[in-house]
Structure formats: C-alpha cells, structure tokens
Amino acid sequence: MIANIDNFEGSFCDLLEPGCYFIEKDGVDYIKFTTFEVEDKTLNCKFEVLKSNYTQDEISELVYVVLLKRFCNNFYLNKASYVKFENIKTNETWRHAYFG
C-alpha cells in the first residue's frame, strides 16, 4: 500500500501521438501509460514504471485512485467492468474488476 497516495497526481500529455497518461509526484513522472483504452468492457492499461519499484497491488491502487477516480473523475466507470494491467518491461499482466 502506498504510504501517502495524496502526493501523487495524474496527468495527460498530448504532445505524443496518441497521447499518454502519467502518474507523477513532485513534477517527476513515475508511471507512463502507453495504452489506456476500453475494448469489450475492459480498460487496457499498458504501462512502464519509470521511477521506483511498485508491486502489482501498489500499481493497481495508484491507477484506481490517482488516474481513474481523481484525474479522470470516474469517466471510465460506465465504460469498463475490468481493468487489465500490462507491464511493458516485465510482461506481467493482471486484471481486476473496476468498481469505481
């Protein structure tokens, strides 16, 4: 569990095509999401951890709280029933139900 998740923020950069979501803290990018799209009621999140080592549970928590709830204001809640995570560097994948 992340000690102080309130220190993290979500952001979106549209300078790259098709654009990327980031989780950052103190202006430093910690996780970059190269894919963040819904297909068949599943939100596919392909990501790269840029700073620190996070567990699957910590990454899931950051995505749910920082990106989906706070930054995206639960925009994906009615569009997806599941979130599928894929770590680009390690090829780890996991999936969780999306309850908002």
Secondary structure, 3 states (H helix, E strand, C coil): CCCCHHHEEEEEECCCCCCEEEEEECCEEEEEEEEEEEECCEEEEEEEECCCCCCHHHHHHHHHHHHHHHHCCCCCCCCCCEEEEEECCCCCEEEEECCC
